[in-house]
Amino acid sequence: MPPAPASIAAFLERAHEVYGAASGLDGQLIACACAHHRLAWVHPFRDGNGRVMRLQSHAALLKIGVGSGLWAVSRGLARNVQTYDDRLADADSPRRGDYDGRGNLSEAGLVGFACFFLETCLDQVTFMGEMLDVDQFRQRLRAYVILRSEMGEGIRREAELPLYHLFLAGDITRGEFKQMTGLGARTADSLLAALLRAGMVESDTSRGPLRFGLPLEALAYYFPRLYPEAAA
């Protein structure tokens, strides 16, 4: 049961006052976890509270310098929905005796939720670190290039090296890309055209620099387990 609507603003202001004042990286991380629960408890909206909570946590982690666009705690929470709900419910439970904090709610329950939240963050950082390991990624890239080369679409195995370079180093010129294939000029032109059609490389103009592409059908190969829906 959320607080009465008239008191929501005061509860949010109090949450900002307490959790916004946390200092030190450890304190700020714990505050991020506890603020996630507090926003759930205040329940300021009729619908969409969960999405707002997860967005707020993502933004808070970015603000303190540990978050990243490469990982999100939301993914980890979505993969452990039952535990997530159970830990939130524990933190919502009444105080369990004189040694369970000083407020109306259970401090032990809140500690349990904070630990779960931070463990989920660590799990997602570790997972994305494995997904972006450059050596492992090259093997997955090679496998996808070989697969596409056998489909008769003009994509050749010589695309592996320049594609890997694009992934690591960022934008390069078309001339540099074609030179890295080791192919003759006309064959390299045809290969580049096929890669552009497939979305494996992208460019803003017909003569502009190239960047690494992420076509939907490649995601299950490039980042297995990250986009299971892409393999469906």
SVG drawing of the C-alpha trace seen along z (x, -y; Angstrom):
<svg xmlns="http://www.w3.org/2000/svg" viewBox="-4 -18 50 40">
<polyline fill="none" stroke="black" stroke-width="0.4" points="0.0,0.0 1.7,-3.3 1.5,-6.5 -1.5,-8.8 -1.2,-10.9 -1.0,-14.1 2.2,-12.9 4.0,-11.7 5.9,-15.0 7.2,-15.0 8.3,-11.4 10.2,-12.0 11.8,-15.2 12.9,-13.2 14.4,-10.4 16.3,-13.0 17.6,-14.6 18.9,-11.3 20.2,-9.4 21.4,-12.5 23.7,-13.3 25.6,-10.0 29.3,-10.5 32.2,-8.2 31.7,-5.7 30.7,-2.9 28.1,-5.1 26.7,-6.3 26.4,-2.7 24.5,-1.7 22.3,-4.8 21.5,-3.9 20.3,-0.5 18.3,-1.8 16.8,-4.7 15.5,-2.1 13.5,-0.4 12.4,-3.7 11.0,-4.9 9.1,-1.6 7.7,-2.0 6.6,-5.6 4.9,-4.4 4.3,-7.9 2.6,-6.9 -0.6,-4.9 1.3,-2.9 4.9,-2.6 6.6,-2.8 8.9,0.2 10.2,-1.4 10.8,-4.7 12.6,-3.0 14.9,-1.2 15.6,-4.3 16.3,-6.3 18.8,-3.7 20.5,-3.6 20.8,-7.4 22.1,-7.4 24.8,-4.8 25.9,-6.9 26.0,-10.0 28.4,-8.5 30.7,-7.2 30.2,-3.4 27.3,-3.1 27.8,-2.7 25.8,-2.6 27.3,0.9 25.5,2.5 22.3,1.9 21.1,3.2 17.6,3.4 18.7,6.4 19.8,8.3 16.6,7.5 14.5,8.6 16.3,12.0 15.6,12.5 12.0,11.2 10.9,13.5 13.9,12.8 13.7,9.1 10.0,9.0 10.8,11.1 13.6,8.8 11.5,5.7 8.7,7.3 11.2,8.2 12.4,4.6 8.7,3.5 8.0,5.7 7.5,4.3 10.3,3.9 11.2,7.2 11.9,6.3 14.0,3.7 17.2,4.7 15.9,4.3 16.6,0.7 14.9,-2.4 12.1,-3.1 8.8,-1.3 10.2,1.0 12.7,3.8 16.3,2.7 17.4,6.3 15.0,6.6 16.5,3.4 20.0,4.7 19.0,7.9 17.6,6.0 20.6,3.7 22.9,6.7 20.8,8.3 20.8,5.1 24.6,4.6 25.2,8.3 23.0,7.9 25.1,4.9 28.3,6.9 26.8,9.8 25.9,7.5 29.3,5.9 31.0,9.3 28.6,10.6 29.2,7.6 32.9,7.9 32.8,11.4 30.6,10.4 33.1,7.7 36.3,9.7 38.1,8.8 39.6,12.3 36.3,14.0 34.5,11.5 36.9,12.0 36.1,15.7 32.3,15.0 32.8,12.4 34.8,14.9 32.1,17.5 29.4,15.0 31.5,13.9 32.1,17.5 28.3,18.2 27.5,15.2 30.2,16.1 28.5,19.5 25.1,17.9 26.1,16.6 25.5,12.9 28.8,11.5 30.3,11.5 33.8,13.0 36.0,14.3 38.5,11.5 36.0,9.2 37.0,10.5 40.1,8.4 38.7,5.0 35.5,5.6 37.5,6.5 39.5,3.3 36.3,1.3 35.0,2.9 38.2,2.0 39.3,-1.2 36.2,-2.9 35.6,-4.7 38.0,-4.3 38.0,-5.4 36.7,-3.2 40.1,-3.0 41.6,-1.7 38.9,0.9 39.4,2.2 43.1,2.3 42.8,4.4 40.9,7.1 43.9,7.8 41.7,8.1 41.8,6.5 40.1,3.2 36.9,4.4 36.5,7.5 37.0,5.3 34.4,2.8 31.9,5.7 32.6,7.0 32.1,3.6 28.9,3.1 27.6,6.5 28.6,5.6 26.8,2.3 23.6,4.1 23.8,6.6 24.2,3.8 27.5,5.2 29.1,1.9 27.4,-1.5 28.1,-4.9 26.2,-8.2 27.1,-9.0 28.1,-7.1 31.7,-8.2 31.8,-8.8 33.9,-6.8 32.7,-3.4 31.6,-2.3 30.9,1.1 27.3,2.2 25.0,4.3 22.3,5.9 19.6,7.6 20.4,11.0 24.0,10.8 23.4,10.0 22.9,13.6 26.3,14.4 28.2,11.3 26.7,11.3 25.2,14.7 22.9,14.7 22.7,10.9 19.9,10.7 18.1,14.1 15.1,12.6 17.4,12.0 17.9,15.8 14.2,16.6"/>
</svg>
